[in-house]
Every structure is written in structure tokens, then in C-alpha cells.
């Protein structure tokens, strides 16, 4: 295994057998003796490597195979084919040793003890991971500054709101200072301020400790700000593996020209015709024009066109690249 690589997966795949019951009472009775099932390919065979210190985003619609991949990489389930080596270990066969070196958060599940106060759950994490007391106290203090844990420490986990449980779950996963951090929808229930703090904290942990992070999220703003690399999943297959910039270049080869019209003025027909030559345009209620320009129109051409219009009723203009959300939508519309 390459020293730079902390995860090395070769031709891994996973298929589930899903039972299907018949319709009505007769169908239910028949299923007691003969149950039909269908095979569902959760992850098609593929290979990939993750280098130490990388932040990788797994993106795709529900049921695309992202969570199944996380479960294989964390040793929860074994792949049907292929091999996985992470931190030099087999995640499934050497799970106990491996789990001491990773952190995992599943946004839909709580990794804390339901009836205990959050503080006791953190203490159990300290004992399970054999964290020295002074290191535990320092790390918990740092996490408290980000997530505001002090007010939650004495409350039983079952009494916490979804957002509060997520804050505590993230803190518990980070207490052992894992080498690899797996996050499956970690922003569920978090407000915008806490999400921004989470992004900043993960970037800092990655910078200072070279922690490798794999994250799935439907919040594409989080993926765009955090990840240097993204994998796009669709129906169990990886349709793209590369940087956000490469994804933009592949799936959204256009730029946006935003024009602000001066108050009380309208573009005449000749101006609109000039804009239509560039691409498609729409008017919004606040009087701003959005012109989508195809890839063959260069940014210099856009600037020249906008400057020409600036003397004829245009107050200002901005040239923007597509957002990651637009890139993903284009990819899953079959634009690849």
C-alpha cells in the first residue's frame, strides 16, 4: 500500500437481495412458504484510492450507493467482491483495531447512549478509546467552543433536539482525534451558523492534523467549500471522480452574465437581440437579467458585451461560474 494512501479499494461491489411480498391476503400467505426476491445492485464494481489529508465528497441522489460505500469502508458490511485496505488494515476482518483509528457519524442515527447525559457519553468514549485525561479535556474544550456543548452536558441524550444530538454526535466522533473521519449527512438539523462553524472546524482539523475526511451531504454548499475531490454516484455507479473545477468543466461548460438594469429603464429590442445572441436570458422581478452563455463564448466576450451595454441602461454586471448544485443537476440529467 502506498504510504500516501490511507484507503485503497479495488473493484469493490455490493448487491442486496430484497424480499417482495405478494398483494393481498393470498399473496401474504404464499410468501410464508415461497418468498420472491429481487437483486438490487447498491454499488457497481469500481476502484479508488484516498490519500492522507484529502477531503472527499460523495454526492448523489438518495439510494445512489453513498451510504453503502461508507458502511463498507468503515467495516460495518463486507463487500461482495474486491478488497479494501484502510490504514493498512482490512476494515471488516480487523475491525476492532481499525475502529480505534477512525471516527464515524451517521446523520440519521445517534452514536451516543440514549438514556445517559451527554457528558457521560463523552466519558465512555474516553474510556473506550483510551484517551488520556489531559488530552480529552483539551479536545472537549475545543469542541465546546465550536458546538456550545456546555449547556447540553447534563441533559439525557433522548431529551435533546435533532440539531443538539447532531452537535454531540460530531463531538463524540472527534474526541479520539481519528486519522479518518467518515461523515454521512452530518449537517442534518444544524442551523446555518453551526454549519459554517462545522466547516471551519473540519478545515482546521484537516490542516493541523492531516485528518482524512470522507463526507456525504445533500448540502452542496458544504461539499463545495470543504472538498478538494468529489465522487458522483448514480444508481450505484460512479459517474465522475475529480475536482469540483473538473466537474464544472465537464457538466456545466457555461458562465452566467448577470446584468442589473438602471431604475426606471428597460432594455430595447436591439439590446435584447444582442443578449439573445449570447445565449438564453430571463427577467426576474427585481429587474436583473440572467444570461446563460454556452462554453464557446469566452469571458472576454462577455465583458466586452457587458461594457457595451453599460452605456445603454445597464447599471452593473457580474460574471459568475455555475454553482455546484447546477453542476450536479446537469450531471444527473444525463449531460455526461
Buried (B, 14 or more C-beta within 10 A) or exposed (E): EEEEBBBBBBEBBBBEEEEEEBEEEEEEEBBEEEEEEEEEBBBBBBEBBBBBBBBBBBBBEEBBBBBBBBBBBBBBBBBBEBEBBBBBBBBBEBBEEBBBBBBBBBBEEBBBBEEBBBBBBBBBBBEEBEBEEEEBEEBBEBBBEBBEBEEBBEBBBEEBEEBBBBBBBBBBBBBBBBBBBBBBBBBBBBEEEBBBBBBEBBBEBBEEEEBBBBBBBBBBBBBBBBBBBBBBBBBBBBBBBEEBEEBBBBBBBBBBBBBBBEEEEEBEEEBBEBBEEBBEBEEEEEBBBBBBBEEEBEEEEBEEBBEEBBEEBBEEBEEEBBBBBBBBBBBBEEEE
